[in-house]
Amino acid sequence: MNVTAVRTFVAVVDAGQFQDAAADLSVTPQAVSKRVAALEKELGVRLLVRDARGARLTVDGQAFLPHARGLLRAAERAVASVRPGSRALRVDVIGRQLSLAGLLRGFHRAHPGTELDVVTLFDSETAVAAVRDGAVDATFRAVSAPGHRLPPGVAATPVLDEPLHLFTGPGHPYAEAPAITPAQLAGHRIWMPGNTPGTEWTAYYDAMAEAFGFVVDTVGPDFGIEPLLDTIAGSTTLATFVSEQTPLVWPAEHALRRIPLVDPTPVYPHCLIWRTDNPHPSLAALLDHLAAARPVRPEGGVWVPEWSRPAERG
């Protein structure tokens, strides 16, 4: 059903005259007559009759009028649902307990009136495709994993270089160290059962293992963070990595240790990815907020994979 014809019919009813409706719609009276006639032909009934007093509803017109008004209201809601600024900004954060969710919470605290729809997609390929296709407005990712290029019209900017910590139980050889270097990890097992081939985080830790000589153990299954903490707490050989800003809570008897890595400090290079033609005003506000809040990456003293360095050009 032609919404323009329905809107014209309602305008005639409200104005009481074809000519007055034409003026309200900024069209000719002939255009109004043609639209109403086309609607009547589609419905197979007469909706309006003209007499000396103007346009008058038929019995069928009276029955159709409330539905016509409802159709126009539904059309207005449909348009508003996708109008930039009228819908929530949809952002992928990988995990709701990770630092990236914290970045988004910081943005929301600074812009409390902004509606957000937070989603958690799995890997970079899926997330970038969702941005490209408009399923999400933006995603936080490490964008330059080997062999991956952003689609045309999709851009990225660095937002957080997050330092890594070694995470151990109380019996691990480095449990009492105030800090260690990545080189000291050579030959050690780093247990990361959530490292799935093809993901950006697996590419990052594989590059780090190659650079510093440790072994990434992905033997699973991956039951989540709590079983991982339980296993690390009781092991004298296994350790894992956690990001500096990842909030974790564990039983006091686990006596787990977070040990900073230094000289150099490995940092995970988070970026925000978005479509350059996305007009949502809250996306622009998010980009401005992240740019203002982003710490400057030190010139020296940090390590990132070579493939992540193009992200600096954002």
C-alpha positions, 0 to 999 in steps of 0.5 A: 500500500502506497503510504503517500496515497494514505497520507493524502487521503488522511490530509483530505479528511483533516482539511475537509477539501481536496484543494485545502489538502493540496495546499497543506501537502504542497501539491496540486489538487489534481495530484491529490485527486489522482492519489486518492483515486489510486488508493480507492482503486487498490482497495476496491471501494469508494473512500470519499465523495465530493459535495457542495460542502467539500469531501465527505467520508463514505461508510468504507472511508469511515471504516478505513480512516483509523487504520490509515492513521495507524499506518501513518504512525507506524511508518513514522516510527519505522523511519525514526527507528533508523534516523541517526540519533534516534536509535541506540548506538550499537557497539561490540566490546568482545567481552562485557568484563574486559577493559573495552567495556570499561571504555564504553562505560566511561563514555556513557558516564560522560554522555549519560543521555546517549543510548547504547546497545552493547553486543559481544561478537566473537572474532574480528572477522565477524565484527568487521563484517558486522560494521561493514554491513551496518549490523553494528556501528562500531567494534573494539578490535586489534585490527591488523592481524596478519592477512586481514585488511579492512573493507573499503569505507571502514576505518580504525583508530587506536584507542588503548594500548593495554599493558599485560600482566603475568597471572600465576598461582602462589607456587609459580617460580615468579609468584613473588617477583615484583616484575619480570621481563618477557625474556624471562618467560622463555621456555615457560608454559602460558595456558590460554585455552580460549585462544582460537585459531584465526582470532586476532588475540591468538595472532597477537599471543602467537607473535609474542611467543615467537618473539620471547620464546615461551610456549602457548598451551591451548589445551582445553576445553575452555570452561571460562575464567573461573575454572582457569583461575582455579587451575592456575591457583593450584599449578606450579608451572602454568601461568596465563596473561591478563590485561592490566585493566581486566577486573578479576575477583577470586577466592582469597585462598587462591592467593593469585598474583598479577605480575607486571611485564617490563623492559619491554612492556607488551601492550595489546593494541585496541582500536575502534573500527567504524564505517566512515559514512555512518552519520550517527551523532553518538558515534562521532561523540564516542570517537571524540571521547576516546581520542581525548581519553587515550594515553599516548603510547611511549616511544620506547619500552613497549612491545607490539607485533609488527603487524599491529604497527599500521594501526598507529595511522588510524 
